[in-house]
Amino acid sequence: MASPSRASRSRRRTHFLLGFSVYFVLLWVFWNTPLVYPIQVFVVFLHEISHGLMAIATGGAIQRITLNPRLGGACYCAGGNAFLTLSAGYLGSLVWGGLILEAGRRSGPHAHRVTTALGAFTLVVTILFVRSAFGILFGLLFGGALLAVARLVGAQANRVILMGLGLTSCLYAILDIKSDVIDRPQLPSDARMLAELTGVPTVVWGVLWITIAVLVSVWLVVRAYRDA
């Protein structure tokens, strides 16, 4: 007969698997709908700010960030290490996703603080760097919505929202790399510019990044399951 603690952990893991499965199915079904669209734009936002932060970290600066309604964006940087800055986009949105997922999972009763910090970060980046009309409107609305959620809903709801944002960011990073780099290597993507910089073909960068993204995503899910 299983001990109470082991039975409790088994139930939590079962609930985690059921919750993850339901979330994944819903995400798949509603992927190209207005329901998921704001999260997709937010991941593009994370992608672009990742370029900018890497440019700053390597001695450069952010000139401006643009977002458009077609899930596109650009970060214009001055200086910095071109190789690392170009590499930071897709992998950066993956890292952001992992951090948000882990923060949501571990924050417990203080989840609203994480949501507040994420909302404030979105607003500050928007005000300082975003210079397209759609991007400014989105950043202000999304950042404001996160601040409102942090105040209006409970800790458990904040945790669910954070974990959903983090997981979606990780999954979208995978799909984005596949779409931009592997399916359409002719696009002027980060990988295309990196290929021009290094001489390594676009598809090689795409396969490398998508492999890293899949491995990290699987690791995060397995880690969350084991800690459930």
N, C-alpha and C positions, 0 to 999 in steps of 0.2 A: 504494500500500500504506500502510495506517494505521500511524503510529508506535506503539511499545509503550505510551507514556503515554496516547495517545488511545484505543487499544484497551482499556486498563485502565479508563479513565474510562467508556467505553461499556459495559463489562461491569458496572461498579458501578451505573450508571444503570439498566441492564436489571434487575439484581437488586433495586434500590430499587422500580422499578415493579411487579415481580412480587410483592415482599414487601408493598407497599402494597395491591395488588389482592387478594391472599390475605387480608390482615388485614381489609380492608373487607368482603369477602364473608363471612368468619367472623363479624364483628361484626354484620352484617345478619342472618345465619341464627340466631345465638345471642342476639340482642338482648333478647328477653323470657324469658331463662332465668337460673337461678341463677349461671351462669358469668360473666355480665356485670353482674349485679345489684350486687355490691359496688362496682364502678367507677361505676355510675350514682349510688349513694348518695354516693360520694366527690365526684362533680361537684356534687351538691346541697349538700354540705358547703362546697365552694369557692364556690358561689353565695352562700350565706348569710354566710360570712366576708367576702366582697367587700363586701356591704352594710355590715358592721360596720367594716371598715377605712376605707371611704369616710366613714362617720360620724365616726370618730376623726380622719381627715385634715381634716375641715371643722369641727372643734371640738366634736364630740359624744362619745358613749361607747357601748359595747356593754353592754346590760343582761343579755341571755341569748340563746342560740341553741338552737333545738329542731329535731330531725329525727324523722321517723316512717317506719315500714316501707313506706308507700305512696309513697315517693319525694317526700315533701313536707317542707317545712321553713320556718322563720321566724327572722328576726333582729330582736330588739327593741332599738331604739336610743333614746337620749335625746340631743336636740340634734342639731347638725350641719345640713348643707344637705340638705333633704328631696329636692330635685330630683336632686342628684348621688347621694345615697344610694340612692334608688329605681332610678336608672339603672345602678347598679354591679353588680347581681346577675347578669343574663344576660351582660352584657359582661365582667364580672369573671371568670366561669367560662371565657369565651373567652380572656381574657388569661392566666389561669392555665394553660390548656391550651397556649397558644402558648409560654409561658415554660418549661413542663415539657418540651415537645417539643424546643425549641431546646437546653435544658440537656442533655437526653439525647443529642441528636445531636452536640453539641460536647464533651461531657465526656471522651470517650475512656477512658483507663485509670482516670480518677478518677470514673467514673459512680457508684460506690458512695457517694461523698461526697454527691452530689446526692440519692440515694435516702435516705441517712441524714438529711440536712437536712429532706427532705419528711416523713419519718416523725416526726422530732422536732417539727416544726411542727404536724403533725396532733395529736400527743399534748398539746402545750402549749395549743393552742386548745381542745381538748376539756376539759382540766382547768380552764382558766380561765373558759370561757364556755358550754359546752354544758350544758344543764340538763334534758334529757329522757332517760329511761332507755335508750331505743333508741339515741339519739344518743351517749350516753356509752359504751355497750357497743361500738357500731360504731367510734367514734373511737379507743378504746383498742386494739381488735383490729386495725383497719386500720393505725394508726400503728405498733403493735408488729410487724405483718407486714412493713411496709416496712423497719423496722430489722433484722429477721431476714434479709430478702432481701439487704439491703446487705452483710451479713456472710457469708452462706452461698453466694452465687452469684458468678460472675465478672463482669468489667467489661462484656463483650458482653451478657450476660443482663440486667444492670442497665440498659444503654442501651436494649435492646429493651423492657423493662418501662416505663421512663420515657417513651419515645416512644409506646408504646401508651396509657399514661395520658393523655399530652398530646393525642394525636390523638382519643381517645375524648371527652375533655372538650370539644374544639372541636366535634365532630360532635353531641354531646349538647346543647350549647348551642343549635345550630340546631334540632334536633328539639324541644327543650323550649320554645323560643320559639313555634314553629309550633303545638304542642299547646296551650299555655296561653293564647296571645294571639290567634292567628289562627283556630284551629279552635274554641276555646271562649272568646270574648271576654267572656262574662258572668262568668267566674271572677274571684275577688278577687286578681288577679295584680299584679305590680309595675306592669305597663302600665296596668291598671285604676286603680290608685291614682295613677299619674302623670297619667292622663287627668283624674281628678278634681281634681288639683292645678293642671294647666295649661289644661284645657279642650280639649286636643287629643285626638281620639278614640283609643281603645285600639288599634284596628287600625293606625293610623298609626305608633304606637310599635313595634308588632309588625313591620310591614313594614320600618321603618328598622333595627331591631335585627337582623332576620334577614338583611337585605342586607349589613350590616356583618359579620355572622358568616360569611356565605358568602364574601365577598371576602377576609376575613382568612384563612380556612381554605384557600382556593385559593392565596393568596399563600404561606402556610407550606409547602404541599405542593410548589409550583413551586420555592420557594427551596431546599427539601431536595433536590429532584431535581437542580437545577443544581449544588449543592455536593457531590453524591454522587461 
